[in-house]
Amino acid sequence: MRIAIGGFCHESHTFVAQKTDWDQFVQPGGLPAMQRPATMIEALRPTSVASAGAIEEADRHGVTLAPLGWCFANPAGTVTRAAFERIAANLLSALSDALEEGPLDGVYLDLHGAMVSEDFSDAEGELLRRVRAIVGDALPLTVSLDPHANMTLAMCEMADALVPFRTYPHVDCRFAGGRAMAMLVERIRRGRPWAMAYRTPGYLTPITSQCTMVEPMAGVMAAREQHAAGTAELAWCFGFPYADFEGCSAAIAAWAETQEDADRAADGLLADIHAREPQFAGSVLEAPEAVAKAIREGGGGRPVVIADTQDNPGGGGHGDTTGLLAELIRQGAQEACFGLINDAEAAAACHAAGEGATVTLALGGKSDGAPLRVTGMVAKLADGRFTLTGPMGKGNPANLGRTALLRVGGVEIVVVSRKMQCHDQSVMTHLGVEPAAKRILAVKSSVHFRAHFQPIASQVIVAAAPGPVVADPATLPFTSLRKGLRLRPGDNRAFS
C-alpha cells in the first residue's frame, strides 16, 4: 500500500493587519521548520504534530509513504497570495512526482481547517479541490484537522473523512493524525466511501468557552463519544470565530455505513450542543481587576496564572501588546513572570547590552502602536532554541530567535524575536525561571496554557487586555458571514 502524505497548516484571523507570508511558514516559533519531501518523515517523526501520528500509524500497517512536504505558520492575518500559491504548488508538484513514480492508493493531509488566503476564503477547500483535480474523485483521501477549523461542506464533500483533534488544549494531535491514517487504510481496503451527514449549530462561540477540560465543552465531548457509536467518524469542529467569510462556523460531520446512521449521529450531537448553548457565553475580567485579584490571592506555594487571552498568538495575536504587563508593573506585582513579549528590537537591545546591564526600552506595541517604556535589568540571555516539554508540544523544536529575560521591579519578562503562544513551561525554564516557584504567571494564551500551567496553578484568571483575539467575537465588524448566523450564544440577534 502506497500513500502520499503532506501538510499545510494555518489559522487565519482576517481582522489582523499583519499578513502571513512565506517566511512565517519557513520557521515558525515553537514548531518544526518547513519540510521538503526528502526531510519530512524523519524530521516530523519525533514531534507532536498530527503528521507524526500518521507516520507512526503508517509504519504499523506497513504502508510506503510518499512525502509531499509539510509546513505550519503561527496564527496571524490572511495568508498572502504568494505564500499560498508557492506552498500549494510545492505540494501539488510533489504529488504529481509521486504519481509519476508509481500508483498511489490514497492521500493523507495534515491541515488546520481555518486558513484564509488573499484569494480563497476557504483555503483548505481550494487546496483539496486542486488535489482532487490531480488524483481524481475516486482515490481515497483523509485529513486531520484542528478542532478550530471552520469545517465547510465543500471540505467534507472532497474528503473521505475529516478527523479533528478531540482536545483543547490540543494534546492529541498525534492521535488525530494516526486515526486519519488508520481510516484511510480502512477506506482503501473497503473499496467504497462512507455516507456523510453535515450540520452546523448556527452561532459563534468564544474560544475561551471551548476548552475541553471544563464545561460546557467537556460535556459536549462526552456526548460526542456516545453519539459516535456506530459511525466511522463523528467530527466536531468548534469553529474559529475570527474569520470573516460565509463558512465561518462550528460544524459537525458524521461518516457512517448508512445515511441513516450518519444522520442519527450528527443530529444527536447537535441536540446536545444546543442544550448547552447558554453555557458557552463565558466571562473574563478586565486587566486591572485580574491583576488585583492575582496579587490579593497569590501565594501559598502555587502561582496564580493570568491568561492574556486577547493577544493570544495562537489565535492570531502578534504577542506584543502590553496592557496586562503594564498593569502588573503599575500594581507592583512581585515574584511574577510574564511570557512572552514578541519584540525582536527589544531582544536585540538586551543582547547588545549584555547580562546584568540596565536598559531602557520601548517594549512591545509594534502591532498596535502602544509600546510600554520600561527600565529593567537583563537577567538572562539565550538564543531561543529549546525543545518543548509539555503535554501539547513535547518533542517539538522551538526557535524564537534572540531571547532575553528582563527584570522590571518584581516582574520578569520573557522577550523573544519570533512569536509563540505561551503554552509550555519551557518558554520560561530555558531561561532559568522555575514557573512553579512564582506567585504570578502571566501568559499570552487563551486555553492551550492550561495543559502545562494549570496543574501547577492555585487558580486561573482569564483577563481582557488590548489585543485582536477579542473575548467576544460579536464585537468584530463582520461583513461576509452567512445570513442568519448568530454572533454569540444565547443571543437571538443574527448576522444580516
C-alpha positions as CSV (number, residue, x, y, z in Angstrom):
1,M,0.0,0.0,0.0
2,R,1.4,3.4,-1.0
3,I,0.1,6.7,0.4
4,A,1.0,10.3,-0.2
5,I,1.4,12.4,3.0
6,G,1.7,16.2,3.3
7,G,0.7,19.2,5.4
8,F,-0.1,22.9,5.1
9,C,-1.4,24.4,8.3
10,H,-2.6,27.9,9.2
11,E,-5.3,29.5,11.3
12,S,-6.1,32.9,9.8
13,H,-7.5,35.9,11.7
14,T,-8.9,38.1,9.0
15,F,-9.2,41.2,11.2
16,V,-5.4,41.2,11.9
17,A,-3.5,43.6,9.7
18,Q,-0.2,41.6,9.5
19,K,-0.4,39.2,6.6
20,T,1.1,35.7,6.9
21,D,3.9,35.4,4.3
22,W,6.3,32.7,3.1
23,D,8.9,33.4,5.8
24,Q,6.5,32.7,8.6
25,F,6.0,29.2,7.2
26,V,9.7,28.6,6.8
27,Q,10.5,28.9,10.5
28,P,7.6,29.2,13.0
29,G,8.2,29.6,16.7
30,G,7.6,26.5,18.7
31,L,7.0,24.1,15.8
32,P,9.1,22.3,13.2
33,A,10.5,24.3,10.3
34,M,9.2,23.9,6.8
35,Q,10.0,20.4,5.5
36,R,10.7,19.4,1.9
37,P,9.8,15.8,0.9
38,A,13.3,14.5,1.4
39,T,13.5,15.6,5.1
40,M,9.8,15.5,6.1
41,I,9.3,12.0,7.5
42,E,12.4,11.8,9.8
43,A,12.1,15.5,10.9
44,L,8.4,15.1,12.0
45,R,8.6,11.6,13.4
46,P,9.7,12.6,17.0
47,T,7.3,15.6,17.2
48,S,3.8,16.2,18.5
49,V,2.2,17.3,15.2
50,A,-0.6,15.3,13.6
51,S,1.6,14.1,10.8
52,A,3.9,12.4,13.3
53,G,0.9,10.2,14.4
54,A,0.1,9.5,10.8
55,I,3.6,8.4,10.1
56,E,3.6,6.1,13.2
57,E,0.3,4.5,12.1
58,A,1.5,4.1,8.5
59,D,4.5,2.2,9.9
60,R,2.3,0.0,11.9
61,H,0.4,-1.0,8.7
62,G,3.5,-1.4,6.6
63,V,2.5,1.5,4.4
64,T,5.0,3.0,2.0
65,L,4.8,6.8,2.3
66,A,5.3,9.3,-0.5
67,P,6.1,12.6,1.3
68,L,4.9,15.8,-0.2
69,G,6.3,18.3,2.2
70,W,4.9,20.0,5.4
71,C,4.7,23.5,6.9
72,F,3.0,25.4,9.6
73,A,2.8,29.1,10.4
74,N,1.6,30.5,13.7
75,P,-1.9,32.1,13.6
76,A,-1.9,35.6,12.2
77,G,-3.6,37.5,9.4
78,T,-4.7,36.3,6.0
79,V,-2.1,34.2,4.1
80,T,-0.6,36.1,1.2
81,R,-1.3,35.2,-2.4
82,A,2.4,34.4,-2.9
83,A,2.7,32.2,0.1
84,F,-0.4,30.2,-0.6
85,E,0.4,29.7,-4.3
86,R,4.0,28.8,-3.7
87,I,3.3,26.3,-0.9
88,A,0.3,24.7,-2.8
89,A,2.4,24.5,-5.9
90,N,5.2,22.7,-4.0
91,L,2.7,20.2,-2.5
92,L,1.0,19.6,-5.8
93,S,4.2,19.2,-7.7
94,A,5.4,16.6,-5.2
95,L,2.1,14.8,-5.6
96,S,2.5,14.8,-9.4
97,D,6.0,13.4,-9.0
98,A,4.7,10.7,-6.6
99,L,2.2,9.6,-9.2
100,E,5.0,9.5,-11.8
101,E,6.9,7.2,-9.6
102,G,4.1,4.7,-9.3
103,P,0.4,4.3,-8.4
104,L,-1.0,5.8,-5.1
105,D,-3.6,4.0,-3.0
106,G,-4.5,7.1,-1.1
107,V,-3.7,10.6,0.2
108,Y,-3.4,11.9,3.8
109,L,-3.2,15.6,4.5
110,D,-2.4,17.4,7.8
111,L,-4.4,20.7,7.6
112,H,-5.7,23.2,10.1
113,G,-9.1,23.9,8.6
114,A,-9.3,27.7,9.3
115,M,-6.9,29.1,6.6
116,V,-7.9,32.1,4.6
117,S,-5.7,33.4,1.8
118,E,-6.0,36.7,-0.1
119,D,-7.8,34.9,-2.9
120,F,-9.6,32.0,-1.2
121,S,-11.7,32.3,2.0
122,D,-12.0,28.5,2.2
123,A,-8.3,27.9,1.5
124,E,-8.4,24.3,2.6
125,G,-11.4,23.7,0.3
126,E,-9.4,25.2,-2.6
127,L,-6.4,23.1,-1.8
128,L,-8.5,19.9,-1.7
129,R,-10.1,20.9,-5.0
130,R,-6.6,21.1,-6.5
131,V,-5.6,17.8,-5.1
132,R,-8.8,16.2,-6.4
133,A,-8.0,17.7,-9.9
134,I,-4.8,15.7,-9.9
135,V,-5.7,12.4,-8.3
136,G,-9.4,12.3,-9.4
137,D,-12.6,11.8,-7.3
138,A,-12.2,8.1,-6.6
139,L,-8.8,8.0,-4.8
140,P,-9.3,7.7,-1.0
141,L,-8.3,10.9,0.9
142,T,-8.5,11.7,4.6
143,V,-7.5,14.8,6.5
144,S,-6.7,15.6,10.1
145,L,-7.9,19.0,11.4
146,D,-7.5,21.3,14.3
147,P,-11.0,21.5,16.0
148,H,-10.9,25.3,15.5
149,A,-11.4,24.5,11.8
150,N,-14.2,26.3,10.0
151,M,-15.1,22.9,8.5
152,T,-17.1,23.7,5.4
153,L,-19.4,21.4,3.5
154,A,-17.0,21.7,0.5
155,M,-14.2,20.3,2.6
156,C,-16.3,17.4,3.7
157,E,-17.5,16.5,0.2
158,M,-14.0,16.4,-1.2
159,A,-12.6,14.1,1.6
160,D,-13.5,10.5,2.6
161,A,-13.2,11.6,6.3
162,L,-12.0,14.6,8.3
163,V,-10.6,13.8,11.8
164,P,-10.3,16.8,14.2
165,F,-8.4,16.7,17.5
166,R,-10.6,15.9,20.4
167,T,-8.9,18.2,22.9
168,Y,-8.4,21.9,23.6
169,P,-5.7,22.3,24.7
170,H,-4.6,20.2,21.7
171,V,-2.8,17.3,23.5
172,D,-3.9,14.7,21.0
173,C,-2.6,15.9,17.7
174,R,-0.7,12.7,17.1
175,F,-3.8,10.7,17.9
176,A,-5.8,12.5,15.3
177,G,-3.2,12.1,12.6
178,G,-2.9,8.4,13.4
179,R,-6.7,8.0,13.3
180,A,-6.9,9.8,10.0
181,M,-4.3,7.4,8.6
182,A,-6.0,4.4,10.1
183,M,-9.3,5.4,8.5
184,L,-7.5,5.9,5.2
185,V,-6.1,2.4,5.3
186,E,-9.6,1.1,6.2
187,R,-11.2,3.2,3.3
188,I,-8.7,1.7,0.8
189,R,-9.4,-1.8,1.9
190,R,-13.2,-1.4,2.0
191,G,-13.2,-0.1,-1.6
192,R,-16.1,2.3,-1.2
193,P,-16.9,5.6,0.7
194,W,-19.0,6.1,3.8
195,A,-22.2,8.0,3.9
196,M,-21.8,11.6,5.2
197,A,-24.0,14.0,7.2
198,Y,-23.2,17.6,7.8
199,R,-24.7,20.0,10.4
200,T,-24.0,23.5,11.9
201,P,-25.2,24.8,15.3
202,G,-25.9,28.3,13.9
203,Y,-24.0,30.5,16.4
204,L,-20.4,31.6,17.1
205,T,-18.8,30.6,20.4
206,P,-15.9,32.5,22.2
207,I,-12.7,30.4,22.1
208,T,-12.3,30.8,25.9
209,S,-15.5,28.7,26.2
210,Q,-14.2,26.0,24.0
211,C,-11.8,24.3,26.5
212,T,-12.5,20.6,26.7
213,M,-11.1,20.4,30.2
214,V,-14.1,22.3,31.7
215,E,-17.8,22.7,31.0
216,P,-19.6,23.1,28.7
217,M,-17.2,21.6,26.2
218,A,-16.3,18.7,28.5
219,G,-19.9,17.6,28.4
220,V,-20.2,18.0,24.7
221,M,-17.1,15.8,24.1
222,A,-18.5,13.1,26.4
223,A,-21.7,13.2,24.4
224,R,-19.7,13.1,21.2
225,E,-18.3,9.7,22.4
226,Q,-21.7,8.3,22.9
227,H,-23.1,9.5,19.6
228,A,-20.0,8.3,17.7
229,A,-21.0,4.7,18.4
230,G,-21.9,3.1,15.0
231,T,-20.0,5.7,12.9
232,A,-16.6,5.6,11.2
233,E,-16.0,9.2,12.4
234,L,-18.0,11.9,14.2
235,A,-16.1,15.1,13.6
236,W,-16.9,18.1,15.8
237,C,-15.1,21.3,15.0
238,F,-15.7,24.3,17.3
239,G,-15.0,26.9,14.6
240,F,-12.6,29.8,14.5
241,P,-14.8,32.9,15.0
242,Y,-12.2,35.4,13.7
243,A,-12.6,34.6,10.0
244,D,-15.0,36.9,8.1
245,F,-16.4,34.6,5.4
246,E,-19.5,32.7,4.7
247,G,-18.2,29.4,6.0
248,C,-17.2,30.7,9.5
249,S,-19.0,28.3,11.8
250,A,-18.8,25.4,14.2
251,A,-19.7,22.3,12.3
252,I,-20.4,18.5,12.7
253,A,-19.7,15.9,10.1
254,A,-20.6,12.2,10.5
255,W,-19.3,9.4,8.3
256,A,-21.1,6.0,8.7
257,E,-22.1,2.9,6.9
258,T,-25.5,4.2,6.1
259,Q,-27.0,7.7,5.6
260,E,-29.4,6.9,8.4
261,D,-26.6,6.2,10.8
262,A,-24.7,9.3,9.8
263,D,-27.8,11.5,10.2
264,R,-28.6,10.0,13.6
265,A,-25.2,10.7,15.0
266,A,-25.0,14.2,13.6
267,D,-28.5,15.1,14.8
268,G,-27.8,13.6,18.3
269,L,-24.7,15.6,18.8
270,L,-26.3,18.8,17.5
271,A,-29.1,18.4,20.1
272,D,-26.6,18.0,22.9
273,I,-24.7,21.1,21.8
274,H,-27.9,23.2,21.6
275,A,-28.9,22.0,25.1
276,R,-25.6,23.6,26.4
277,E,-25.8,26.8,24.4
278,P,-26.2,29.3,27.3
279,Q,-23.1,27.9,29.0
280,F,-20.9,28.9,26.0
281,A,-21.3,32.6,26.7
282,G,-18.3,32.7,29.1
283,S,-16.8,35.6,31.0
284,V,-13.5,37.4,31.6
285,L,-12.1,40.0,33.9
286,E,-10.6,43.4,32.8
287,A,-6.9,43.6,33.3
288,P,-6.8,45.8,36.4
289,E,-9.3,43.6,38.2
290,A,-7.5,40.4,37.1
291,V,-4.1,41.7,38.4
292,A,-5.5,43.0,41.7
293,K,-7.2,39.6,42.3
294,A,-3.9,37.7,41.5
295,I,-1.9,39.9,43.9
296,R,-4.5,39.6,46.6
297,E,-5.0,35.9,46.3
298,G,-1.5,34.8,45.2
299,G,1.0,33.0,47.4
300,G,0.5,29.8,49.4
301,G,3.1,27.9,47.4
302,R,1.3,27.7,44.0
303,P,1.2,30.5,41.4
304,V,-1.9,32.3,40.1
305,V,-2.0,32.1,36.3
306,I,-3.4,35.0,34.3
307,A,-4.3,34.4,30.7
308,D,-3.8,37.4,28.4
309,T,-6.4,36.0,26.1
310,Q,-6.9,38.9,23.7
311,D,-3.3,38.9,22.5
312,N,-3.1,35.2,22.1
313,P,-0.5,34.3,19.4
314,G,-2.4,31.0,19.0
315,G,-5.5,33.0,17.8
316,G,-3.8,35.5,15.5
317,G,-2.4,38.0,18.1
318,H,1.1,39.4,17.5
319,G,2.1,38.6,21.1
320,D,3.4,42.1,21.8
321,T,0.6,44.2,23.4
322,T,1.5,45.4,26.8
323,G,-1.8,46.2,28.6
324,L,-1.6,43.3,31.1
325,L,2.1,43.7,31.6
326,A,1.7,47.4,32.3
327,E,-0.9,46.6,34.9
328,L,1.4,44.1,36.7
329,I,4.1,46.7,36.9
330,R,1.7,49.5,37.9
331,Q,0.3,47.5,40.7
332,G,3.7,46.4,42.0
333,A,3.3,42.6,41.4
334,Q,6.1,40.6,43.0
335,E,7.6,37.2,42.1
336,A,5.8,37.4,38.7
337,C,6.9,36.2,35.3
338,F,5.3,37.4,32.0
339,G,5.6,35.1,29.0
340,L,6.1,36.4,26.5
341,I,6.6,39.7,24.6
342,N,7.4,39.3,20.9
343,D,9.8,42.2,20.1
344,A,12.9,41.5,18.1
345,E,14.2,45.0,18.5
346,A,14.0,44.9,22.3
347,A,15.6,41.4,22.4
348,A,18.4,42.7,20.2
349,A,18.9,45.7,22.5
350,C,19.1,43.3,25.5
351,H,21.7,41.2,23.8
352,A,23.7,44.3,22.8
353,A,23.7,45.4,26.4
354,G,24.6,42.0,27.9
355,E,23.6,40.1,31.0
356,G,23.5,42.3,34.2
357,A,23.1,45.5,32.2
358,T,20.3,48.1,32.9
359,V,18.3,49.0,29.8
360,T,15.5,51.4,29.0
361,L,13.2,50.2,26.2
362,A,10.1,51.0,24.3
363,L,8.8,47.4,24.8
364,G,6.3,45.7,22.5
365,G,3.5,47.6,20.9
366,K,4.7,47.0,17.4
367,S,1.3,45.8,16.3
368,D,-0.9,48.4,18.0
369,G,1.5,51.4,18.2
370,A,1.3,51.3,22.0
371,P,4.7,50.3,23.4
372,L,5.5,50.3,27.1
373,R,8.5,52.3,28.3
374,V,10.4,50.3,30.9
375,T,13.7,50.3,32.6
376,G,15.0,47.0,33.8
377,M,17.9,44.6,34.2
378,V,18.9,42.0,31.7
379,A,18.8,38.9,33.9
380,K,19.5,36.2,31.2
381,L,20.2,35.9,27.5
382,A,19.6,32.9,25.2
383,D,19.4,32.0,21.5
384,G,15.7,31.0,21.8
385,R,16.4,27.4,20.8
386,F,15.0,24.7,23.0
387,T,12.7,21.6,22.9
388,L,9.1,21.8,24.3
389,T,8.4,19.5,27.2
390,G,4.7,20.0,27.9
391,P,1.7,17.7,27.1
392,M,0.8,19.7,23.9
393,G,4.2,20.2,22.3
394,K,6.5,17.6,23.7
395,G,9.4,17.0,21.4
396,N,8.7,20.0,19.1
397,P,11.7,22.2,18.4
398,A,11.4,25.9,19.4
399,N,13.3,28.6,17.7
400,L,12.3,32.0,19.0
401,G,15.4,33.9,17.9
402,R,17.4,36.1,20.3
403,T,15.7,35.9,23.7
404,A,16.1,37.8,26.9
405,L,14.8,37.7,30.5
406,L,14.2,41.3,31.5
407,R,13.5,42.1,35.2
408,V,11.4,45.2,35.8
409,G,10.7,45.6,39.6
410,G,9.1,42.3,40.7
411,V,8.2,41.2,37.2
412,E,10.4,39.1,34.9
413,I,9.5,39.4,31.2
414,V,10.4,36.9,28.5
415,V,11.3,38.9,25.4
416,V,11.6,37.0,22.1
417,S,12.3,37.7,18.5
418,R,9.7,35.3,17.0
419,K,6.2,34.9,18.2
420,M,4.8,31.8,20.0
421,Q,1.9,31.1,22.2
422,C,3.0,30.6,25.8
423,H,1.6,27.1,26.3
424,D,4.7,25.4,27.5
425,Q,6.7,26.0,30.7
426,S,10.0,25.5,28.7
427,V,9.4,29.1,27.4
428,M,10.4,30.1,30.9
429,T,12.6,27.3,32.1
430,H,15.1,27.6,29.3
431,L,15.9,31.0,30.8
432,G,16.3,29.6,34.3
433,V,12.9,30.5,35.6
434,E,11.0,28.0,37.6
435,P,7.3,28.7,37.0
436,A,6.0,26.7,40.0
437,A,8.1,28.9,42.3
438,K,6.4,32.2,41.2
439,R,3.5,33.9,42.8
440,I,2.0,35.1,39.5
441,L,2.5,33.7,36.0
442,A,1.0,35.8,33.1
443,V,0.8,34.0,29.8
444,K,-0.2,35.1,26.3
445,S,-2.7,32.3,25.6
446,S,-6.4,31.7,25.8
447,V,-6.7,28.0,26.6
448,H,-3.6,26.0,25.4
449,F,-1.6,27.1,28.5
450,R,-3.9,25.0,30.7
451,A,-2.3,21.8,29.6
452,H,1.1,22.6,31.2
453,F,0.4,25.5,33.6
454,Q,-3.0,24.6,35.1
455,P,-1.6,21.6,37.0
456,I,0.8,23.9,39.0
457,A,-1.7,26.8,39.5
458,S,-3.6,27.7,42.6
459,Q,-6.2,29.3,40.2
460,V,-6.6,30.5,36.7
461,I,-7.8,34.0,35.8
462,V,-8.8,34.9,32.2
463,A,-8.0,38.6,31.6
464,A,-9.1,41.0,28.9
465,A,-6.3,43.4,27.9
466,P,-5.9,45.1,24.4
467,G,-5.4,42.6,21.5
468,P,-7.1,41.4,18.4
469,V,-8.3,38.0,19.7
470,V,-11.3,39.6,21.4
471,A,-13.1,37.6,24.1
472,D,-16.4,38.4,22.5
473,P,-16.2,37.9,18.7
474,A,-19.6,39.5,18.3
475,T,-17.9,42.9,18.7
476,L,-15.9,42.4,15.4
477,P,-17.0,44.3,12.3
478,F,-18.1,41.3,10.2
479,T,-19.3,41.8,6.6
480,S,-19.3,38.4,5.0
481,L,-20.8,35.8,7.4
482,R,-23.7,33.7,6.2
483,K,-27.1,35.3,6.7
484,G,-28.8,34.2,9.9
485,L,-25.7,33.2,11.8
486,R,-26.0,34.4,15.4
487,L,-22.8,36.1,16.7
488,R,-22.9,34.9,20.3
489,P,-24.5,32.1,22.3
490,G,-27.9,32.8,23.8
491,D,-28.4,35.9,21.7
492,N,-31.3,36.0,19.2
493,R,-29.6,38.7,17.0
494,A,-28.4,37.2,13.7
495,F,-26.0,38.5,11.1
496,S,-27.9,40.1,8.3
